[in-house]
């Protein structure tokens, strides 16, 4: 029997690698015994409330939480809707984090819908259950007068898009394109690992965070009548959707089980985020949403961002991944000398290099897709754990059938990238100019003349035409 219990608030949210100190938003905390009398409460540390005097009794706690920021990693509440991040809302007992959880949400009577990845309790409105706190923390909640777009099915699995204040756009065309995006993502792995998937648009704001059976994204559909805006939105959603495979299932060893009280550092966010950025381009290209020129333009954006970042002389990809808790995901620009990089940019470029290297070594019989499938089957399905740095490189080399130590120097060191060497595998090259106004380098991907049959085969394998 216990006389005290420590109730904790998470300090961060998986998918957003920053200490958020959610406990700072908690006020008016009190604990009541089963007769409604106040129980003693202490604060042993910044994210813990210690409740005493609870032997042989149930008790309840009351508290208020701050909800004023329109961001996918924060709570937001107004008179029209509410968005709740479970890590910033629900307390947990560390020793009981693997126990089942049941929650009930009381919503304003005019509000008609609640969207979440949690399982609904049969015949009980706005009551949900889940297997443990990890699953609870993986399922944000949106409530209000929400709009749901016509769902689609792939292999009998329902996919929904539901959100607040979606805006005015061609919603039939939007869902048709989104279906093609999901189909291409699924085709890489050959199966769907969830029972249902929900895209949850939280309304105006910023950010997108991935989850096992849902993704929460800031969303405003106004302007999607323009091709560029629609393409950009599909690329954004492709990235967040692909994360249900790459990071939620294919994951670095350090990212699960989670410790919600401290930084969960890993060297491999360049795989989780950078390769997902590369795949968002591949997916929308394969879905027929963008063409070859637009695909190359996206890659050129990453290349130029990296090549015009002085941080590339100082920080490697693994250092960028490990230090994101300090530097942020896009490096640390504007705060003294720029000695950091974005693992999104260099990670996407490295994804291209690995893809071309594998294709070249196997005469296009294998690609980065085969590496992702190997990681999915070996570590997620069979071993049911994440992979280490060494295991990722070993997996890549087993697919390529050769050593990739030269390519992984771009991961572990600040060595300058030989773009022409790798692009030439697909009959491509780099052209360089300088901006006359700011002097920045401008690198463009060009098609080479007089290419070989192997180069043409790899080009066709990469571009699909």
N, C-alpha and C positions, 0 to 999 in steps of 0.2 A: 504494500500500500504506500501511496505517496502523499506527502503533506503539501508538496509544492509542485508546480509545473511551469516550465519555461515556454512561453509563447513567442515565436519569432516572426519577423517580417523579412522577406528576402531582400538582399542588397542589390540584385541585378536580375535581368531577364535574359535567358538564353536566346540568342539571335541578335542581341544588342550588347556588345562586349564593352560595357562601361559600368562602373559602380554608380548606381542611381540613388542609393540610400533612401529607399522608399519609406522607411520608418520615420523620416523627417516630416512626412505628410500626415502622420497620425496624431490626432488630438483627442482630448476629452475621453481618455481611456479609463474604464472602470470594470471591475469584476464583481459579480453578484452570486451569492449562494442560492440554494434551491428555495429559500424563503424570501429572497429579494434583498438580503442585507449585503452591504459592501464587504468585500474581502480585501485583505492587505495586498498591495501591488508594489513591487520594487522594480528598479531598472538597473540590472547588473551590467548591461552594456547598451550601446546605442540602438540596437535592433531587437532587444529582448524585454519582455514584460514577465516578471516572475510573480505568479499568483500563489498565495499561501493559504493554509487552513482549509484544505479541500478533501481531507480523509473521508472516505465513504460517502461522498456526495457528488452530484452533478453541479456544474456551475456554468455561467454564461458570462460573456464579456461584451461590452459596448464600446465603440470608438467611432470617431469620424475620420474621414480621409480626404486629403486635398485632391481635387479633380478639376484642374483648370488649364491643362496644356493639350493642344491638339497634336498629338504625336502617338505613334503606334506603341511606344514603350511607356506611356503615361496614361493615367486616368483622366477622363474628361466627362463633365456632366453639365447640361443646361436644361432648359424647360422642354426641349424637343427630343433629346436623345441622351443616351449614356454609353460610354465606352469604358470597360473595366479591364485592366490588366491584373490577372489573378495574383501575380507576385507582389503587386502594390496594393492589394485589397485584402487577401486572406492570410491570417496567421497560421503557423504550423508548429507542431511539436517535433523536434528533430528526430527523436526516437520512434516516432509514429509516422514518418513521412511515407512509408510504404503501405499504409492502411487505406482502405476505401474512403471516399469522400462523397457526401451528399450536400447539395446546396439548394436553397430556394430564393428566388428573386422576386421581390415585390416591386412592380412597376407602376408608373402613373397610369390611371385608367384609360386615357386617350391613346396610349401607346399600344400598337397592335402586334408587334413581333419582337422576338429575341433570336439573335443569331450567335451560334457558338459551335465548336466542335465537340462539346460534351454530349454524352448520351442522355436523352430525355427519359424521365420516369413515365411509365405508361399511364395515360389518363390523368396526368397531373401537369397543369400548365406552369411553365417557368420553374420546374423542379428538375434537377439534373444530378447525375451520379457519374463517378469515374473510379478507376481502379486504385489510384494513389495520387499523391500530391504532384508528382512529376507530370502526370497527365492533366491534372487540374491546371497547373502552371503553363501547360502547352495549349490552353484553350481560352483565349480572350473572349469577352462577352460584349456584344453590341445590342442595345435595346432602344426601341423608339418606334416612330412611324416609319418603318423600313419598306423598301421596295425590293421585290425579288424578280429577277429576270427569268425568262423561260429556261429551265434547266436542260441539260443534255446528258446522254448516257454514252459511256464507252465500255464495251465488254460487260454490259449490264450494270455498271457502277454509275450512280448518279453524281453529277457535278453541278453545283449551284453557284450563283452569284447574287448576293444579297447585300444591301447597304443603305446608308442614310444619305438623302439629298444627292442622288446619283447624277442629276442633271439631264439635259436634253441632248440626245444623240440617237443614231440608228441602232437600236438595241438588238434587233434581229441579226444585223450584220456583225455587231460586236460579239454576240454569243457564238455565231458561226465561226468567226476567226479564232475565238478562244478555244472552241472545240478542236480546231486543227492544231493549235498550240499544244494542248494537253495530249492529243493523239501522238504527236511527234515526241513529246517527252516520254510517254509510256512506251513507245516503240523501241527506245534505246534499251530498256530493261526487259521488255516482253511480258510484263505483268503489272497489275495494280495492287499495291500493298495496303490499301485502306478500304473501308466499307462505303465511305461517302466522302466527297471533298467539297469544301465550301470556301469560295472567295468572299471575304467580308470587307466591304468598302466602308471605312469609318467616316467618310465625308472629307471635307477640306482639312488639310493638315499636311504632314509630311512623314515619309518613312514607309517601310514595308517589312514585316517580320514573318518568317516561315514557321510552320508548325506541322505536325504529323498528318493531320487530316484537314487542315485549313490554312489559310494565310490571311493576315490582316494587312490592308493596304490603304494608304490615303488615296482618295479617289474623287475626281470631279470630271464628269463626262462631257461637260460643255467644251466644245472645241474639237471633239472627236470626229466631226464631219470633215476635217482636214486630214489628208492621207498621212502627213508627217506625224501628226498628233496621234492618230490611230496606231501607226507603226510603233511609235515610241511607247504607247501604253501596252501594246501586245508584247514588246520586248521586256518591259518592266514586269508584267504578269508572268511571262515565261521564266524569268529569273526567279521570282518568288515561288512559282510552282515547282521548278526543277529542284529547289531546296528540299522538297519533301523526300527526294531521293538523296541528294548530295548535301549533307550536314545533319539531317534528321535521321537518316538510316546509314548512309555511307558517311562515317564521321571520324574525326581524329580521336585518338584514344582518350584524350583528356576531357572531351565534351560528353560526358555521361559515364556513370551517374553524376549528377551535378551537385556541387557544393554551393548553395545559394548565399553563403555568408562571405565569400571571398572571390577574388579573381580566379577564373578557371583558364589559365594561360596555356596556349598551344602554339607550336611553330607552324601549324598547318592551316591557318585561316586562308592562306593563298589558294589552297585546294578547295575549301568550302565556298569561298566567295569569288576568287579569281576565276576558277574553272567554271563556276556557275554563270559568271558574266560571259565567258567564251561560249558557253552552251546556250545562253539566251539568244545570241546571234545565230548560232547554228539552227536552233529550233524554229525561229521565225523565218529563216531562209528555207528550211526544209518544208515548212508549212505553206510556202508560197506567198508569204506576206511581204518580204523584201526580196530584191533581186541581187545579183552578184555584186554590182557596183555599190549598193547600199550595205551589203555585208562587209565588203572591204573597207568602206568608209567608217563603219563602226570600229573595226580593228585599227584603222589609222588613227582614230581618236585616242585609243589606249596607247598606241605607240608614241604619238606626239606628246601626250600628257606625261609619259614616262621620260622621254628624251629631253623634254624641256624642264624637267625637275632635277635640280642640283642634288637633291637628296639621294639620287641613285648612286652617287659616288661614295656615300657614307653608310647606307643601310641596305642590307640584303632582304630578300623576301621573307626568310624565316624570322629575321629580327623585326620586320614590319608586322608580321603576324603576332609575335610574342608581345610586342610593345603597344599593340592597339589600345590596351587599357589606359595607356598614358597619352599616346599620340593621336588616338582616334583612327577610324578606318581609312581615312584619306590622307594620313600623314599629319604633320604638324606645321602647316604653312602659316606664315605671318607671326610666328613667335620666336624671334631670334633667327639665327642662321638656319636655313632649311636643310636638315640632315635626315629627313625621313621621306618615305615614299608611300604610295597607296598600293596595298596588296590587291586591290581591284584591278588597277591598270596593269601592273607587272604580272599579276596572276593570270589575267586574260591573255597577255602576250606569251607567257610561258605555256599556257594551254595550247596555243597555236603551235609553238615550237615542238611540244611533245606530240601533238597530233601529227604534224608533218614528219617528225622523226620516226614515229612508229609506222606510218604509211610508207615512208621511203625504205625502211629496213625490211618490210614485209612485201614490198611491191604492191602496196595498197590492199593487201589481203586483210590487214587489221588496222585499227585506228584507235583514237582515244575512247571511242564507244566501247571497245573490247576491254580496255582498262577499267572503265566505270562499271561494266558488268561484272568483271572479276572481283572488284572491291565489294560490290553489292552482294554477290553470292557467297564469297569467302568470309567476309567479316560481319556483314549484317545477318545473313541467313544461317550460315553454318556456325561460325564462332560466336556470333551475337555479341560483338564488341567492336570498339574502334580500332583503327590501325595506327602504328607508330610511323615516324619519319622514315626509318629504314625499310619498314614493310611497304610503304607507298612506293619507294624507289624500286624495291625488289619486284613488286607487282608490275610496274611499268616496264622494267627490263625483261620480265618473263613474257609479256605480250610482244615486245619488240624483237625479242630473241637475240639482243645484243646489249652490251654495256651502254648505259646512258649517262655515264659519269660526267662527260663533257656538258651535256644538257643540264644536268643538275647543279653544275657550277653557277648557273643563272639563278638558282634557288638559294644556294648557301653563300655565295660571294657577291661582290659588286662588279664582277667582270662585265665589260661592255658586250652587248648582244650583237652577234653577227647575223643581222637580218637577211642579207642576201644569200648566205649559205642555206638557211632553212627555207626561205621562200622559193629558192631555185628548185627545190624538190617538186614543187607544183608548177614549175614554169613561170614563176613570178620573181619580181625583184623590187628594189627600193630606188626611188628617185628623190633627191634632196634639193630643196630650195631654201631661201631665207626670206623671212618677212622684212621688207625694207623699212617698216616703221618701228618694230621692236627688236629686230635682229634674231628672233627665235627661229629655230630650225623647223622646217616643214617637210615631213617624210610622207611620201605617197607610194602605194603599192601599184606596180605596173605589170603588165603581161609581157613576157619575153617572147622574142621571135625564135623560129627554128628550134622548137622544143622537141625532146625525144618522146618515144611512145610511153615510157614510164612516167615522165613528167605529165604527159597528157592524161594518163590513167589516174594519177594522183589528183590532178586538177579536177577531173570529172568526179572522182570519189569524194572530194571535199565539197564541191559545189553542186553536185547532182546533175550537172548538164555540161 
